[in-house]
Amino acid sequence: MTGRVRVALAMLFSLALLFSSACRLSGTSSVTSTAPASPTPIPWCASVTRCIFDGPVPLPGAFPSDFPIYPGARLTQAILTPSFANHGKATWGMVWKTFDGADEVHAYYTASLARAGWVVAISGRPNGSYSEIFNSRSNSNSGGMLNVVVIDGVTNIGLALTVD
């Protein structure tokens, strides 16, 4: 297994661990989570149970201002896990949703991450989705993974971001 594959697998595992631990720890003081407002039905969707936009949550004030956010996307989950607080690090788990296609989201992040000082280390487009692992150009201890997946006509933008 190459180094890039190991890094990609490690980031995927970290993202899964982040979201599963956030679910487990949501009642503790070590996780900051914002509850969504009421859901919004998607009028053209055939499946009522699977096509509900989660209500928006506010962008937490401590979220890094230099990370680009897809215009018009609705933030539906925001979790901060200060698991490395004694080292000055924090890990964000964020999910946005949009009706724009994965290709539009991909083009936005390809351009915006570079402009904002983030360097893509690995990227891929398996089965119509989009994933990339990136690092900060100015701080090699900050980086993350972005996943874009379309489910029932809704594009989900998942982010795991560790900042130093």
C-alpha positions in Angstrom: 0.0 0.0 0.0 1.4 3.4 -1.0 1.8 6.3 1.3 -0.9 8.2 -0.4 -3.4 5.3 0.0 -2.5 5.0 3.6 -3.1 8.7 4.2 -6.4 8.6 2.3 -7.5 5.6 4.3 -6.4 7.2 7.6 -8.4 10.4 6.7 -11.5 8.3 5.8 -11.2 6.4 9.1 -10.7 9.7 11.0 -13.8 11.2 9.4 -15.9 8.2 10.3 -14.5 8.2 13.8 -15.2 11.9 14.2 -18.8 11.7 13.2 -19.4 8.5 15.3 -17.7 9.9 18.3 -19.6 13.2 18.0 -22.8 11.2 18.1 -21.7 9.3 21.2 -20.3 12.4 23.0 -23.0 14.9 22.1 -24.1 15.1 25.7 -20.6 15.7 27.2 -18.6 18.9 27.6 -15.8 17.9 25.2 -18.0 18.3 22.1 -19.6 21.5 21.0 -22.6 20.8 18.7 -25.4 23.0 17.4 -28.9 21.5 17.0 -30.6 22.1 13.7 -33.8 24.1 13.3 -36.9 22.5 11.8 -36.4 20.4 8.6 -37.4 21.6 5.2 -39.2 19.2 2.8 -37.8 19.0 -0.8 -40.8 19.5 -3.0 -39.7 17.5 -6.1 -38.4 14.5 -4.2 -40.2 11.2 -4.6 -39.3 9.9 -1.1 -40.7 12.0 1.7 -38.7 10.2 4.4 -35.3 10.5 2.6 -35.6 13.9 1.1 -35.9 16.3 4.0 -33.3 19.0 4.2 -32.2 19.2 7.8 -32.8 22.6 9.4 -30.0 25.1 9.3 -27.6 25.5 12.1 -25.6 28.7 12.7 -21.9 28.7 11.8 -20.0 28.7 15.1 -18.0 31.8 15.6 -14.8 29.8 16.2 -14.8 28.1 12.8 -11.7 29.1 10.8 -12.5 32.2 8.7 -10.0 31.3 6.0 -11.8 28.1 5.0 -14.1 28.5 2.0 -17.8 27.7 2.4 -19.8 26.8 -0.7 -22.1 29.8 -1.5 -25.8 29.1 -0.7 -25.2 25.7 0.9 -27.1 25.1 4.1 -25.0 24.1 7.2 -26.9 21.2 8.8 -24.3 19.9 11.2 -21.5 21.6 13.1 -19.3 19.8 15.7 -16.1 21.0 17.3 -14.1 18.4 19.1 -11.2 20.0 21.1 -9.5 16.6 21.4 -6.0 18.1 21.3 -6.8 21.2 23.4 -3.6 21.0 25.3 -1.7 21.2 22.0 -3.8 24.0 20.7 -5.6 21.9 18.1 -9.3 21.5 17.4 -11.2 19.2 14.9 -14.3 20.4 13.2 -16.9 18.1 11.7 -19.2 20.1 9.4 -22.0 19.1 6.9 -23.5 21.4 4.3 -26.2 20.6 1.8 -27.0 22.2 -1.6 -29.1 21.4 -4.6 -26.1 22.3 -6.9 -24.4 19.4 -8.5 -21.2 17.7 -7.4 -19.4 19.1 -10.5 -20.2 22.7 -9.5 -19.1 22.0 -5.9 -15.9 20.4 -7.1 -15.1 23.4 -9.3 -15.7 25.8 -6.5 -13.5 24.0 -4.0 -10.7 23.3 -6.5 -10.4 27.1 -7.1 -11.3 28.3 -3.6 -9.1 26.1 -1.5 -6.0 27.2 -3.5 -7.0 30.9 -3.2 -7.5 30.5 0.5 -4.0 28.9 1.1 -5.0 25.2 1.3 -2.9 22.7 -0.7 -4.6 19.5 -2.0 -2.5 16.5 -1.4 -4.8 13.8 -2.7 -8.1 14.0 -4.6 -10.4 11.6 -6.3 -13.8 11.3 -8.0 -15.2 7.8 -7.3 -18.7 7.0 -8.6 -19.8 10.6 -9.1 -18.6 11.7 -5.7 -15.6 13.9 -4.9 -13.1 13.7 -2.1 -9.8 15.4 -1.3 -7.3 15.6 1.5 -5.7 19.0 2.0 -3.2 20.9 4.2 -2.7 24.5 5.1 0.0 26.2 3.0 1.0 28.3 6.0 0.7 25.7 8.8 1.6 22.1 8.1 -0.2 21.0 11.3 -3.6 22.1 9.9 -5.5 20.1 7.3 -8.5 17.9 6.6 -10.7 16.0 4.2 -13.6 17.2 2.1 -16.2 14.7 0.8 -18.9 15.6 -1.7 -21.7 13.0 -2.2 -25.0 13.4 -4.0 -27.9 11.5 -2.3 -31.4 11.7 -3.7 -30.6 14.9 -5.6 -29.1 16.7 -2.6 -25.3 17.3 -2.6 -23.8 16.7 0.8 -20.5 18.5 1.6 -18.8 16.8 4.5 -15.7 18.3 6.1 -13.3 17.1 8.8 -10.9 19.9 9.5 -8.1 20.0 12.1 -6.6 23.4 12.9 -3.6 24.3 14.9 
